[in-house]
Amino acid sequence: MRLQGERAIVTGGASGFGAGIVRRFVAEGARVAIADLDKAKGEALAKELGEACIAIRTDVSDAASVAALFEAVQSAFGGVDIMVNNAGMGTAPAPLETMDEVAFDRLMGVNVRSVYLPSRHAVPAMKAQKRGAILNIASTGGVSPRPNLAWYNASKGWMIAAARSMAIELAPHGVRVNAINPVAGDTPMLGVFFGGDSPEARARVLNTIPIGRLSTPDDIASAAVFLCSQEASMITGVALEVDGGRCL
């Protein structure tokens, strides 16, 4: 019960890494708002996990939608103590010059605005209560990029730099900010990066991970619980690689 009594928001919380974080946060005693574009999946997970969960359909790239999310959380929980910026999107491998402006703007809208917009609401509330934890789910691509994913890698590098910048500014207010850099995960998004999932594609990625397996939602959730709990009260501005040695 390391998160007993904490009030959390997890964006992109209906599936993949986000769902793993939601499950573990609830198991550790937190009340959790699942903020996800997929309303049906969010509501199904909230129903499964019981009274500690609510689901709110949220477009993390839209200011009005994010504002409505925080209004709903304020009404349900009375505030927020933990903000997990997990929502994101990937891209299929392609030469960097081939991405058109519409796709680029969509990528940045989801992967960059998903940190910026929630911060406009979470940070003032956390400053006022003089405590809080913010966690960005970035990627090993932000520190050890693969070719043909240039703009995705750049967006995740932005999330890491944002976490460090936020950490130094918010530390005097009692607010900690960290990031997690997962290696390729066994989640529904995996096929996007492969341009289609296949045993051959998985084998190529596994050859780059010394521990010899993909990351799982449980792996990321374990790191998230630690970084958002009081066990990590002296840790801020860290980008923790949960990568099986991929970045060594």
Residue frames as qw, qx, qy, qz and C-alpha x, y, z in Angstrom:
[[0.000, 0.885, 0.465, 0.000, 0.00, 0.00, 0.00],
 [0.512, -0.175, 0.038, 0.840, 2.78, 2.41, -0.93],
 [0.002, -0.251, -0.300, -0.920, 0.31, 4.81, -2.56],
 [0.188, -0.562, -0.778, 0.207, -2.38, 4.66, 0.11],
 [0.041, -0.791, -0.380, 0.478, -4.64, 7.69, -0.13],
 [0.178, -0.348, 0.382, 0.837, -2.96, 9.17, -3.22],
 [0.561, 0.669, 0.360, -0.328, -5.04, 10.56, -6.07],
 [0.375, -0.303, 0.626, 0.614, -3.63, 9.83, -9.51],
 [0.654, 0.639, 0.035, -0.402, -4.30, 10.50, -13.16],
 [0.515, -0.215, 0.712, 0.427, -2.88, 8.14, -15.79],
 [0.521, 0.595, -0.156, -0.592, -3.23, 9.29, -19.38],
 [0.581, 0.364, -0.677, -0.269, -3.45, 6.55, -21.95],
 [0.318, -0.337, 0.770, -0.438, -4.47, 4.39, -19.02],
 [0.840, 0.117, 0.145, -0.510, -6.86, 2.01, -20.78],
 [0.969, 0.240, -0.032, 0.052, -4.28, -0.29, -22.38],
 [0.660, 0.526, -0.319, 0.431, -0.60, -1.19, -22.63],
 [0.416, 0.130, -0.515, 0.738, 1.83, 0.38, -20.16],
 [0.284, -0.349, 0.108, -0.887, -0.90, 2.72, -18.93],
 [0.812, -0.314, -0.282, -0.403, -3.23, -0.10, -17.93],
 [0.759, -0.024, -0.525, 0.383, -0.37, -1.82, -16.13],
 [0.166, 0.233, -0.372, 0.883, 0.30, 1.36, -14.16],
 [0.542, -0.360, -0.076, -0.756, -3.38, 1.81, -13.32],
 [0.856, -0.231, -0.447, -0.115, -3.68, -1.75, -12.01],
 [0.641, 0.001, -0.495, 0.587, -0.60, -1.44, -9.81],
 [0.042, -0.325, 0.216, -0.920, -1.54, 2.00, -8.49],
 [0.695, -0.379, -0.175, -0.585, -4.94, 0.69, -7.41],
 [0.863, -0.149, -0.461, 0.144, -3.30, -2.37, -5.81],
 [0.490, 0.086, -0.401, 0.769, -0.99, 0.01, -3.91],
 [0.183, -0.567, -0.605, 0.528, -3.91, 1.99, -2.49],
 [0.022, -0.201, 0.150, 0.968, -4.36, 4.89, -4.90],
 [0.490, 0.654, 0.493, -0.299, -7.52, 6.23, -6.45],
 [0.337, -0.189, 0.578, 0.719, -6.96, 6.52, -10.18],
 [0.525, 0.670, 0.154, -0.501, -8.52, 8.41, -13.05],
 [0.595, 0.086, 0.651, 0.463, -8.05, 6.60, -16.35],
 [0.280, 0.749, -0.030, -0.600, -7.78, 9.31, -19.01],
 [0.404, -0.068, 0.794, 0.450, -7.98, 7.74, -22.45],
 [0.334, 0.237, -0.365, -0.836, -9.39, 8.46, -25.88],
 [0.441, -0.103, -0.842, -0.293, -10.91, 4.96, -25.92],
 [0.488, -0.353, 0.248, -0.759, -13.90, 5.45, -23.66],
 [0.912, -0.115, -0.237, -0.314, -15.08, 1.83, -23.81],
 [0.749, 0.153, -0.532, 0.365, -11.73, 0.35, -22.78],
 [0.058, 0.374, -0.458, 0.804, -11.30, 2.89, -20.03],
 [0.649, -0.300, 0.118, -0.689, -14.73, 2.21, -18.59],
 [0.918, -0.022, -0.383, -0.098, -14.20, -1.56, -18.79],
 [0.557, 0.216, -0.571, 0.563, -10.95, -1.31, -16.82],
 [0.200, -0.350, 0.355, -0.843, -12.51, 1.03, -14.25],
 [0.819, -0.227, -0.108, -0.516, -15.42, -1.38, -13.78],
 [0.846, 0.077, -0.501, 0.167, -12.99, -4.26, -13.30],
 [0.430, 0.211, -0.520, 0.707, -10.95, -2.40, -10.67],
 [0.355, -0.610, -0.678, 0.206, -13.92, -1.06, -8.71],
 [0.149, -0.938, -0.309, 0.048, -14.61, 2.10, -6.74],
 [0.506, -0.583, 0.171, 0.612, -10.99, 3.24, -6.70],
 [0.336, -0.015, 0.562, 0.756, -11.15, 3.96, -10.44],
 [0.436, 0.722, 0.309, -0.441, -12.97, 6.34, -12.72],
 [0.538, 0.154, 0.557, 0.614, -12.65, 6.60, -16.51],
 [0.181, 0.809, 0.141, -0.541, -12.78, 9.90, -18.39],
 [0.706, 0.504, 0.338, 0.365, -12.60, 10.11, -22.15],
 [0.224, -0.853, 0.133, 0.452, -9.71, 12.48, -22.85],
 [0.711, 0.604, 0.049, 0.356, -7.90, 13.77, -25.91],
 [0.622, -0.557, -0.038, 0.549, -4.51, 14.75, -24.47],
 [0.420, 0.135, 0.308, 0.843, -3.77, 16.97, -27.48],
 [0.110, -0.662, -0.440, -0.597, -6.88, 19.13, -26.89],
 [0.083, 0.236, -0.449, 0.858, -6.86, 21.86, -24.26],
 [0.590, -0.265, 0.007, -0.763, -10.61, 21.78, -23.60],
 [0.870, -0.104, -0.462, -0.140, -10.61, 18.01, -23.18],
 [0.553, 0.092, -0.591, 0.580, -7.72, 18.14, -20.69],
 [0.177, -0.275, 0.293, -0.899, -9.43, 20.94, -18.76],
 [0.769, -0.232, -0.193, -0.564, -12.58, 18.81, -18.54],
 [0.768, 0.014, -0.606, 0.205, -10.47, 15.90, -17.26],
 [0.287, 0.129, -0.553, 0.772, -9.17, 17.95, -14.34],
 [0.464, -0.257, 0.075, -0.845, -12.63, 19.27, -13.54],
 [0.853, -0.155, -0.392, -0.308, -13.92, 15.69, -13.35],
 [0.665, 0.043, -0.601, 0.442, -11.01, 14.58, -11.16],
 [0.021, -0.251, 0.387, -0.887, -11.49, 17.54, -8.84],
 [0.667, -0.240, -0.075, -0.702, -15.16, 16.62, -8.49],
 [0.897, -0.082, -0.420, -0.116, -14.46, 12.92, -7.91],
 [0.786, -0.067, -0.404, 0.464, -11.26, 12.99, -5.84],
 [0.338, -0.919, -0.133, 0.152, -10.92, 16.57, -4.63],
 [0.042, -0.879, 0.427, 0.208, -7.53, 17.02, -6.29],
 [0.906, 0.353, -0.208, 0.107, -4.52, 15.23, -7.73],
 [0.566, -0.724, 0.368, 0.143, -1.26, 14.04, -6.13],
 [0.520, -0.235, 0.698, 0.431, 0.25, 11.99, -8.97],
 [0.584, 0.683, -0.035, -0.437, 0.22, 12.83, -12.68],
 [0.604, -0.158, 0.693, 0.361, 1.41, 10.11, -15.06],
 [0.447, 0.673, -0.204, -0.553, 1.88, 11.39, -18.61],
 [0.561, -0.119, 0.801, 0.170, 1.75, 8.04, -20.38],
 [0.650, 0.645, 0.363, -0.172, -0.42, 8.77, -23.43],
 [0.109, -0.605, 0.535, 0.579, 1.54, 8.71, -26.65],
 [0.849, 0.471, 0.146, -0.191, 1.65, 7.47, -30.19],
 [0.579, -0.330, 0.573, 0.477, 4.25, 5.77, -32.35],
 [0.511, 0.675, -0.230, -0.480, 5.08, 5.88, -36.01],
 [0.953, 0.199, 0.190, 0.123, 5.95, 3.26, -38.58],
 [0.552, -0.425, 0.354, 0.625, 9.63, 3.25, -39.61],
 [0.540, 0.755, 0.297, 0.224, 10.32, 5.63, -42.48],
 [0.518, 0.190, -0.024, 0.834, 13.03, 8.05, -43.64],
 [0.160, -0.521, -0.427, 0.722, 12.69, 11.29, -41.67],
 [0.065, 0.236, -0.252, -0.936, 12.09, 13.47, -44.76],
 [0.198, -0.231, -0.811, -0.500, 9.02, 11.46, -45.77],
 [0.109, -0.540, -0.739, 0.388, 6.76, 12.40, -42.85],
 [0.061, 0.612, 0.374, 0.694, 4.23, 15.01, -43.96],
 [0.043, -0.332, 0.311, -0.889, 3.20, 18.00, -41.87],
 [0.706, -0.362, -0.163, -0.586, -0.17, 16.56, -40.87],
 [0.887, -0.155, -0.419, 0.118, 1.44, 13.41, -39.45],
 [0.455, 0.219, -0.423, 0.752, 4.20, 15.43, -37.78],
 [0.276, -0.401, 0.152, -0.860, 1.72, 17.79, -36.12],
 [0.835, -0.325, -0.258, -0.362, -0.35, 14.85, -34.90],
 [0.791, -0.002, -0.474, 0.387, 2.72, 13.13, -33.44],
 [0.247, 0.223, -0.372, 0.867, 3.83, 16.25, -31.61],
 [0.487, -0.421, -0.092, -0.760, 0.27, 17.04, -30.58],
 [0.882, -0.332, -0.292, -0.161, 0.01, 13.73, -28.77],
 [0.825, -0.067, -0.337, 0.448, 3.56, 13.16, -27.49],
 [0.317, 0.203, -0.230, 0.897, 4.41, 16.77, -26.57],
 [0.367, -0.431, -0.066, -0.822, 1.10, 18.44, -25.73],
 [0.780, -0.362, -0.492, -0.133, 0.26, 15.42, -23.55],
 [0.588, -0.216, -0.421, 0.656, 2.83, 16.73, -21.06],
 [0.107, 0.181, -0.013, 0.978, 2.31, 20.45, -21.58],
 [0.431, -0.448, -0.337, -0.707, -1.48, 20.58, -21.24],
 [0.720, -0.493, -0.487, 0.029, -1.86, 18.46, -18.06],
 [0.535, -0.081, -0.335, 0.771, 0.97, 20.41, -16.44],
 [0.072, -0.393, -0.084, -0.913, -1.01, 23.64, -16.76],
 [0.662, -0.512, -0.222, -0.500, -3.58, 22.15, -14.37],
 [0.867, -0.274, -0.367, 0.196, -1.60, 19.69, -12.22],
 [0.527, 0.204, -0.311, 0.765, 1.30, 22.02, -11.38],
 [0.204, -0.507, 0.116, -0.830, -0.73, 24.86, -9.79],
 [0.808, -0.441, -0.187, -0.343, -2.66, 22.34, -7.70],
 [0.870, -0.098, -0.319, 0.363, 0.51, 20.59, -6.56],
 [0.295, 0.390, -0.255, 0.834, 2.24, 23.87, -5.78],
 [0.450, -0.559, -0.005, -0.697, -0.71, 24.89, -3.62],
 [0.893, -0.412, -0.074, -0.167, -0.55, 21.68, -1.58],
 [0.112, -0.803, 0.583, -0.057, 3.28, 21.73, -1.59],
 [0.494, -0.239, 0.834, 0.053, 3.58, 18.13, -2.74],
 [0.795, 0.480, 0.098, -0.357, 3.12, 15.99, -5.80],
 [0.492, -0.285, 0.720, 0.397, 4.76, 13.63, -8.27],
 [0.639, 0.637, -0.083, -0.423, 4.76, 13.89, -12.06],
 [0.587, -0.233, 0.724, 0.277, 5.99, 11.03, -14.24],
 [0.540, 0.602, -0.282, -0.516, 6.58, 11.11, -18.00],
 [0.832, 0.014, 0.543, 0.117, 6.64, 7.78, -19.85],
 [0.230, 0.762, -0.410, -0.445, 9.25, 8.48, -22.51],
 [0.958, 0.286, 0.016, -0.019, 11.38, 5.89, -24.36],
 [0.708, -0.340, 0.358, 0.506, 14.86, 4.55, -24.87],
 [0.533, 0.588, 0.381, 0.475, 14.46, 6.16, -28.30],
 [0.072, -0.987, -0.070, -0.122, 14.89, 9.51, -26.58],
 [0.410, -0.793, 0.426, 0.143, 18.45, 8.68, -25.48],
 [0.368, -0.292, 0.805, 0.363, 19.58, 5.91, -27.87],
 [0.619, 0.482, 0.081, -0.615, 17.61, 6.46, -31.08],
 [0.633, 0.133, 0.714, 0.268, 17.05, 3.94, -33.84],
 [0.014, -0.169, 0.463, 0.870, 17.11, 5.05, -37.49],
 [0.210, -0.281, -0.706, -0.615, 13.87, 5.77, -39.39],
 [0.362, -0.699, -0.614, 0.060, 12.04, 6.87, -36.23],
 [0.372, 0.224, -0.165, 0.886, 13.61, 10.34, -36.06],
 [0.259, -0.470, -0.049, -0.843, 10.59, 12.45, -35.14],
 [0.795, -0.473, -0.343, -0.162, 9.24, 9.89, -32.66],
 [0.725, -0.105, -0.339, 0.590, 12.68, 9.74, -31.01],
 [0.164, 0.337, -0.091, 0.922, 12.76, 13.54, -30.91],
 [0.514, -0.563, -0.208, -0.613, 9.35, 13.73, -29.23],
 [0.846, -0.419, -0.315, 0.101, 10.48, 11.31, -26.52],
 [0.563, 0.094, -0.236, 0.787, 13.73, 13.23, -26.05],
 [0.158, -0.520, -0.054, -0.837, 11.55, 16.29, -25.50],
 [0.732, -0.551, -0.289, -0.278, 9.64, 14.44, -22.76],
 [0.792, -0.209, -0.302, 0.488, 12.91, 13.64, -20.99],
 [0.306, 0.249, -0.102, 0.913, 14.17, 17.23, -21.24],
 [0.399, -0.584, -0.210, -0.675, 10.78, 18.47, -20.04],
 [0.798, -0.486, -0.354, 0.038, 10.94, 16.20, -16.98],
 [0.656, -0.102, -0.232, 0.711, 14.39, 17.47, -16.04],
 [0.076, 0.378, 0.053, 0.921, 13.45, 21.10, -16.64],
 [0.565, -0.591, -0.293, -0.495, 10.26, 20.75, -14.65],
 [0.797, -0.340, -0.411, 0.283, 12.12, 18.97, -11.84],
 [0.473, 0.023, -0.231, 0.850, 14.58, 21.79, -11.24],
 [0.155, -0.397, -0.110, -0.898, 11.86, 24.42, -11.30],
 [0.666, -0.471, -0.301, -0.494, 9.34, 22.58, -9.13],
 [0.650, -0.046, -0.644, 0.401, 11.66, 21.06, -6.51],
 [0.070, 0.138, -0.429, 0.890, 11.39, 24.11, -4.19],
 [0.571, -0.173, -0.048, -0.801, 7.60, 23.63, -4.24],
 [0.540, -0.175, 0.753, -0.332, 7.77, 20.00, -3.07],
 [0.840, 0.423, 0.112, -0.321, 6.90, 18.58, -6.50],
 [0.456, -0.382, 0.726, 0.345, 9.07, 15.82, -7.96],
 [0.716, 0.582, -0.068, -0.378, 9.24, 15.12, -11.71],
 [0.425, -0.375, 0.783, 0.257, 10.81, 12.04, -13.28],
 [0.681, 0.419, -0.337, -0.498, 10.66, 9.99, -16.47],
 [0.750, -0.136, 0.646, 0.038, 10.80, 6.32, -17.40],
 [0.368, 0.563, -0.554, -0.491, 12.45, 5.15, -20.63],
 [0.848, 0.016, 0.506, -0.157, 10.97, 1.77, -21.56],
 [0.101, -0.267, 0.806, 0.518, 12.54, -0.43, -24.20],
 [0.487, -0.020, -0.582, -0.651, 10.19, -1.91, -26.83],
 [0.419, -0.093, 0.684, -0.590, 7.23, -3.36, -24.95],
 [0.030, -0.198, -0.953, -0.229, 4.96, -6.31, -25.47],
 [0.245, 0.492, 0.446, -0.706, 1.93, -4.06, -25.96],
 [0.570, 0.647, 0.506, -0.022, -0.55, -3.29, -28.76],
 [0.187, 0.931, -0.153, -0.275, 1.74, -0.46, -29.99],
 [0.586, -0.412, 0.597, 0.363, 4.61, -2.83, -30.77],
 [0.633, 0.389, 0.596, 0.303, 3.51, -3.56, -34.32],
 [0.227, 0.964, 0.109, -0.090, 3.45, 0.14, -35.17],
 [0.214, -0.818, 0.466, 0.259, 7.22, 0.43, -34.75],
 [0.556, -0.141, 0.764, 0.294, 7.85, -2.78, -36.69],
 [0.386, 0.314, -0.430, -0.753, 5.61, -1.75, -39.57],
 [0.861, -0.021, -0.331, -0.387, 3.70, -4.92, -38.67],
 [0.563, -0.521, 0.602, -0.222, 4.31, -7.44, -35.91],
 [0.883, 0.283, -0.357, -0.109, 6.05, -10.70, -36.78],
 [0.892, -0.393, 0.062, 0.215, 8.38, -13.27, -35.17],
 [0.706, 0.322, 0.037, 0.630, 11.21, -12.01, -37.39],
 [0.019, 0.777, -0.029, 0.628, 10.72, -8.39, -36.33],
 [0.689, -0.700, 0.062, -0.179, 10.60, -9.37, -32.67],
 [0.915, -0.111, 0.029, 0.386, 13.79, -11.39, -33.05],
 [0.476, 0.560, -0.033, 0.678, 15.62, -8.38, -34.50],
 [0.275, -0.786, 0.109, -0.542, 14.64, -6.25, -31.50],
 [0.871, -0.490, 0.031, -0.030, 15.36, -8.96, -28.95],
 [0.833, 0.197, -0.090, 0.509, 18.90, -9.20, -30.29],
 [0.209, 0.620, -0.154, 0.740, 19.47, -5.62, -29.07],
 [0.571, -0.651, 0.120, -0.487, 18.22, -6.26, -25.50],
 [0.213, 0.452, -0.829, 0.250, 20.87, -8.00, -23.36],
 [0.470, -0.109, 0.697, -0.530, 18.32, -9.44, -20.91],
 [0.009, -0.032, 0.928, 0.370, 16.67, -11.08, -23.91],
 [0.058, 0.580, 0.813, 0.000, 13.01, -10.08, -23.65],
 [0.024, -0.600, -0.274, -0.752, 10.65, -7.21, -24.33],
 [0.080, -0.073, 0.530, -0.841, 9.47, -4.99, -21.51],
 [0.222, -0.489, -0.829, -0.153, 6.00, -5.58, -20.05],
 [0.288, -0.732, -0.177, -0.592, 3.35, -3.36, -18.45],
 [0.777, -0.587, -0.202, 0.103, 4.31, -4.89, -15.09],
 [0.681, 0.012, -0.074, 0.728, 7.94, -3.83, -15.55],
 [0.111, 0.477, 0.093, 0.867, 6.95, -0.24, -16.20],
 [0.543, -0.692, -0.274, -0.389, 4.33, -0.26, -13.43],
 [0.792, -0.395, -0.263, 0.385, 6.90, -1.40, -10.86],
 [0.458, 0.101, -0.032, 0.883, 9.18, 1.50, -11.74],
 [0.156, -0.578, -0.260, -0.758, 6.24, 3.92, -11.76],
 [0.663, -0.659, -0.347, -0.078, 5.06, 2.90, -8.29],
 [0.700, -0.282, -0.179, 0.631, 8.54, 3.41, -6.88],
 [0.313, 0.213, 0.097, 0.921, 9.14, 6.81, -8.51],
 [0.289, -0.567, -0.278, -0.719, 5.72, 8.13, -7.46],
 [0.714, -0.564, -0.413, 0.035, 5.93, 6.84, -3.87],
 [0.322, -0.914, 0.214, -0.119, 7.61, 8.31, -0.82],
 [0.884, -0.209, 0.251, 0.336, 10.33, 5.68, -1.21],
 [0.596, 0.367, 0.240, 0.673, 11.64, 7.96, -3.98],
 [0.148, -0.939, -0.282, 0.133, 11.22, 11.20, -2.03],
 [0.347, -0.714, 0.301, 0.529, 14.84, 12.19, -2.76],
 [0.461, 0.066, 0.684, 0.562, 14.65, 11.39, -6.47],
 [0.381, 0.814, 0.286, -0.333, 13.75, 14.04, -9.02],
 [0.268, 0.808, -0.368, -0.374, 14.89, 14.84, -12.55],
 [0.397, -0.289, 0.853, 0.180, 15.75, 11.20, -13.30],
 [0.733, 0.344, -0.298, -0.506, 15.04, 9.39, -16.58],
 [0.578, -0.312, 0.743, -0.124, 15.07, 5.75, -15.49],
 [0.479, 0.347, -0.672, -0.446, 15.84, 3.25, -18.22],
 [0.728, -0.045, 0.612, -0.304, 13.71, 0.11, -17.90],
 [0.580, 0.651, -0.326, -0.365, 15.35, -1.52, -20.88],
 [0.982, -0.049, 0.174, 0.059, 17.05, -4.80, -20.04],
 [0.598, -0.433, 0.367, 0.566, 20.41, -3.22, -20.83],
 [0.591, 0.666, 0.390, 0.236, 19.44, -1.88, -24.27],
 [0.151, 0.974, -0.052, 0.160, 21.14, 1.49, -23.69],
 [0.683, -0.595, 0.298, 0.300, 24.41, 0.14, -22.31]]
